[in-house]
Amino acid sequence: MQVELIGATGSGKSTLADDLCVVACADGRPLMLGSDFLLKVICFCRIRNKVLRAVLLHVVAAFGCCLGWRKYWRFIAFCWGQLHRPPISRWHRWNQFRKVLKQLGCFVVVARDKCNTKRLVIVDEGTVHAAHNVFVHVGTKASQRDLSMFADTVPLPDVIVCVCEKEELVVERTIGRGHPRIPTSASRETVVEFVREASDAFQHLAMHNRIASRTIIVDGLEIITPSEPCNVEQVNVVRDVLCLALARRLNEDSAGSSGPMSHLSDRQVN
């Protein structure tokens, strides 16, 4: 089962992915990070050198693109066309398109894993997250029409987890870490606009009919599941693991804080 994490940069996707791995291992649930799964396909899952891992992941992704380009050529063409709209450099445009192709190639390889339908493969920033590469740029704003067209053509994983966080916290993280698409001399207002544009784009995608039925929203300690999921069993499996991960996070926060305790919330979207 392919589970994709989406959300603005700095919203906590990687932290959540790590938490999911910890609780799944402790609970005996079969779960792998997407990068580890892809390297396992070519029998290099024990490689830990970051540069070598990145090279090998691009090789696997290129193989996936070769397998899937005929089926997903409309998505590829749409993303390439959209990347010609914002006022960005040619190198920047090609770099974002490379990332989109990598995300697509990884999706194709993971989607071919039919031997273990109970295994969760957690993909941090996959095909749906490619909207961030295509639409979110400094000084630009994506139209709802373009986002809807993206949602109509993007290859979808089995379950999507949209990770949300308070805007001011995401802004502080983005300023602290920096971002390749934000100039180092950019003002705080520019970073806020960039973060807000990303959040608005993912919010629009999460409400799209084609995507909403398989999207779980994680907003802090609140888990919001779709009222009419396209696959109830898959959504429930992912929700259960998310509950374990957030409960673990809540216990750790409570242990290190003397203030009032927060509570884990689980509800359906209206």
C-alpha positions as CSV (number, residue, x, y, z in Angstrom):
1,M,0.0,0.0,0.0
2,Q,1.5,3.3,-1.1
3,V,1.0,6.2,1.4
4,E,2.1,9.6,0.4
5,L,2.8,12.5,2.8
6,I,2.1,16.0,1.4
7,G,2.3,19.4,3.0
8,A,4.2,22.7,3.0
9,T,7.9,22.6,3.5
10,G,8.5,22.6,7.3
11,S,5.1,21.2,8.2
12,G,6.7,18.0,9.8
13,K,6.3,15.4,7.1
14,S,9.8,13.8,7.6
15,T,9.3,13.8,11.4
16,L,5.9,12.1,11.0
17,A,7.5,9.5,8.6
18,D,10.1,8.7,11.2
19,D,7.5,8.4,14.0
20,L,5.5,6.1,11.8
21,C,8.5,3.8,11.3
22,V,9.2,3.7,15.1
23,V,5.6,2.8,16.1
24,A,5.1,0.4,13.2
25,C,8.3,-1.5,14.2
26,A,7.3,-1.6,17.9
27,D,3.8,-2.8,17.0
28,G,5.0,-5.4,14.5
29,R,3.4,-3.7,11.5
30,P,5.1,-4.1,8.0
31,L,6.1,-0.5,7.0
32,M,9.0,0.9,5.0
33,L,10.0,4.4,3.9
34,G,9.7,4.9,0.2
35,S,13.5,5.4,-0.3
36,D,14.3,2.2,1.5
37,F,11.8,0.3,-0.5
38,L,13.2,1.6,-3.8
39,L,16.7,0.7,-2.8
40,K,15.5,-2.7,-1.7
41,V,14.2,-3.3,-5.2
42,I,17.7,-3.1,-6.6
43,C,19.2,-4.9,-3.5
44,F,21.0,-1.8,-2.2
45,C,18.8,-1.1,0.9
46,R,21.9,-1.2,3.3
47,I,23.6,1.7,1.6
48,R,23.8,4.7,4.0
49,N,26.0,7.1,2.1
50,K,23.6,10.0,1.2
51,V,25.2,10.9,-2.1
52,L,25.2,7.2,-3.3
53,R,21.6,6.7,-2.1
54,A,20.5,9.8,-4.1
55,V,22.2,8.6,-7.2
56,L,20.7,5.1,-6.9
57,L,17.2,6.6,-6.2
58,H,17.5,8.6,-9.4
59,V,18.4,5.4,-11.3
60,V,15.4,3.6,-10.0
61,A,13.2,6.6,-10.7
62,A,14.4,6.8,-14.3
63,F,13.6,3.1,-14.7
64,G,10.1,3.8,-13.3
65,C,9.6,6.7,-15.8
66,C,10.5,4.4,-18.6
67,L,7.8,2.0,-17.5
68,G,5.1,4.6,-16.9
69,W,5.6,7.4,-19.4
70,R,3.1,6.0,-21.9
71,K,0.4,5.7,-19.2
72,Y,1.1,9.1,-17.5
73,W,2.2,11.2,-20.5
74,R,-0.7,13.7,-19.9
75,F,0.5,14.4,-16.4
76,I,4.1,14.8,-17.6
77,A,3.0,17.2,-20.4
78,F,0.8,19.2,-18.1
79,C,3.6,19.7,-15.5
80,W,6.1,20.7,-18.2
81,G,3.6,23.2,-19.6
82,Q,2.8,24.7,-16.2
83,L,6.5,25.2,-15.5
84,H,6.8,27.5,-18.4
85,R,4.4,30.0,-16.9
86,P,6.2,31.4,-13.8
87,P,9.1,33.8,-14.4
88,I,11.9,31.4,-13.4
89,S,15.2,30.6,-15.0
90,R,15.7,27.8,-17.5
91,W,17.9,25.8,-15.0
92,H,15.3,26.3,-12.3
93,R,12.6,25.0,-14.7
94,W,14.5,21.9,-15.6
95,N,15.4,21.2,-12.0
96,Q,11.8,21.3,-10.9
97,F,10.8,19.1,-13.9
98,R,13.5,16.6,-12.9
99,K,12.0,16.4,-9.5
100,V,8.5,15.8,-10.9
101,L,9.9,13.0,-13.1
102,K,11.7,11.5,-10.1
103,Q,8.4,11.6,-8.1
104,L,6.6,9.9,-10.9
105,G,9.2,7.2,-11.4
106,C,9.2,6.4,-7.7
107,F,5.4,6.2,-7.8
108,V,5.4,3.7,-10.6
109,V,8.0,1.4,-9.0
110,V,6.2,1.4,-5.6
111,A,2.8,0.9,-7.3
112,R,4.1,-2.3,-8.8
113,D,4.5,-3.9,-5.4
114,K,1.6,-6.3,-5.5
115,C,3.2,-9.1,-3.5
116,N,2.4,-7.6,-0.1
117,T,-0.8,-5.5,0.0
118,K,-0.6,-5.2,3.8
119,R,2.9,-3.5,3.8
120,L,2.8,0.3,4.1
121,V,5.3,2.2,2.0
122,I,5.6,5.8,3.2
123,V,6.5,8.1,0.4
124,D,7.6,11.6,1.6
125,E,6.7,14.0,-1.2
126,G,5.4,11.9,-4.1
127,T,3.3,12.6,-7.2
128,V,0.6,14.7,-5.4
129,H,3.3,16.8,-3.7
130,A,4.7,17.5,-7.2
131,A,2.2,20.4,-7.1
132,H,4.6,22.2,-4.8
133,N,7.3,21.9,-7.5
134,V,5.0,23.0,-10.3
135,F,2.9,25.8,-8.7
136,V,4.7,27.2,-5.7
137,H,7.2,29.9,-6.6
138,V,8.1,33.3,-5.2
139,G,5.9,36.0,-6.6
140,T,3.4,33.6,-8.3
141,K,0.0,32.3,-7.4
142,A,-1.6,29.1,-8.9
143,S,-5.2,29.4,-10.2
144,Q,-7.8,27.0,-8.9
145,R,-8.4,25.9,-12.5
146,D,-4.8,24.8,-12.9
147,L,-4.8,23.0,-9.5
148,S,-8.0,21.2,-10.5
149,M,-6.4,20.1,-13.8
150,F,-3.4,18.9,-11.9
151,A,-5.7,16.9,-9.6
152,D,-7.5,15.4,-12.6
153,T,-4.3,14.1,-14.1
154,V,-1.9,13.2,-11.2
155,P,-1.3,9.5,-10.5
156,L,-2.7,8.8,-7.0
157,P,-1.3,6.6,-4.2
158,D,-3.6,4.4,-2.2
159,V,-3.8,6.9,0.7
160,I,-2.7,10.5,1.1
161,V,-1.7,12.1,4.4
162,C,-1.8,15.9,4.3
163,V,0.3,17.2,7.2
164,C,-0.7,20.7,8.4
165,E,1.1,22.9,11.0
166,K,0.6,26.5,12.3
167,E,1.7,29.0,9.7
168,E,4.1,30.9,12.0
169,L,5.9,27.7,12.9
170,V,6.3,26.7,9.3
171,V,7.5,30.2,8.4
172,E,10.2,30.1,11.2
173,R,11.3,26.6,10.1
174,T,11.5,27.8,6.4
175,I,13.6,30.9,7.4
176,G,15.9,28.8,9.6
177,R,16.5,26.0,7.0
178,G,16.3,28.1,3.8
179,H,14.6,27.0,0.6
180,P,16.1,26.6,-2.9
181,R,13.2,28.5,-4.4
182,I,13.4,31.4,-1.9
183,P,16.3,33.9,-2.4
184,T,18.5,34.3,0.7
185,S,17.9,38.0,0.6
186,A,14.1,37.5,0.7
187,S,12.1,39.4,3.3
188,R,10.0,37.7,5.9
189,E,6.8,38.7,4.0
190,T,8.1,36.9,0.9
191,V,8.6,33.7,3.0
192,V,5.1,34.1,4.5
193,E,3.6,34.4,1.0
194,F,5.5,31.3,-0.2
195,V,4.4,29.2,2.7
196,R,0.8,30.5,2.4
197,E,0.7,29.7,-1.3
198,A,1.9,26.1,-0.6
199,S,-0.7,25.6,2.1
200,D,-3.5,27.0,0.0
201,A,-2.5,24.7,-2.9
202,F,-2.5,21.6,-0.8
203,Q,-5.8,22.6,0.9
204,H,-7.4,23.0,-2.6
205,L,-6.1,19.6,-3.7
206,A,-7.2,17.9,-0.5
207,M,-10.8,19.0,-1.2
208,H,-10.8,17.9,-4.8
209,N,-13.3,15.1,-5.4
210,R,-10.7,12.7,-6.8
211,I,-8.3,13.2,-4.0
212,A,-10.5,13.9,-1.0
213,S,-11.8,10.4,-0.7
214,R,-8.3,9.0,0.0
215,T,-6.9,11.9,2.0
216,I,-6.3,11.9,5.8
217,I,-5.5,15.3,7.3
218,V,-3.1,15.5,10.2
219,D,-3.4,18.9,11.9
220,G,-1.3,19.0,15.0
221,L,-2.7,16.2,17.1
222,E,-6.0,16.0,15.2
223,I,-6.6,13.3,12.6
224,I,-9.4,14.0,10.1
225,T,-10.5,11.1,7.9
226,P,-12.7,11.3,4.8
227,S,-16.4,10.7,5.4
228,E,-16.7,8.5,2.3
229,P,-13.3,6.9,1.7
230,C,-12.7,5.2,-1.6
231,N,-11.2,2.2,0.3
232,V,-12.3,2.0,3.9
233,E,-9.9,-0.7,4.9
234,Q,-6.8,1.1,3.6
235,V,-7.8,4.4,5.2
236,N,-8.5,2.7,8.6
237,V,-5.1,0.9,8.5
238,V,-3.3,4.2,7.9
239,R,-5.4,6.1,10.5
240,D,-4.6,3.4,13.2
241,V,-0.8,3.8,12.6
242,L,-1.2,7.6,12.6
243,C,-3.0,7.4,16.0
244,L,-0.1,5.4,17.4
245,A,2.5,7.8,16.1
246,L,0.7,10.9,17.4
247,A,0.0,9.2,20.8
248,R,3.7,8.5,21.1
249,R,4.4,12.1,20.3
250,L,1.8,13.3,22.8
251,N,3.3,11.1,25.5
252,E,6.8,12.5,24.9
253,D,5.6,16.1,24.9
254,S,3.7,15.4,28.1
255,A,6.7,13.9,29.8
256,G,8.8,16.9,29.1
257,S,6.2,19.6,30.0
258,S,4.6,20.6,33.2
259,G,1.8,22.6,31.5
260,P,-1.8,21.4,30.6
261,M,-1.9,18.2,28.5
262,S,-3.1,18.3,24.9
263,H,-5.4,15.6,23.6
264,L,-5.4,13.5,20.5
265,S,-8.5,14.0,18.3
266,D,-9.8,11.7,15.6
267,R,-12.8,12.7,13.5
268,Q,-14.2,12.6,10.0
269,V,-14.2,15.5,7.6
270,N,-17.7,17.0,6.9
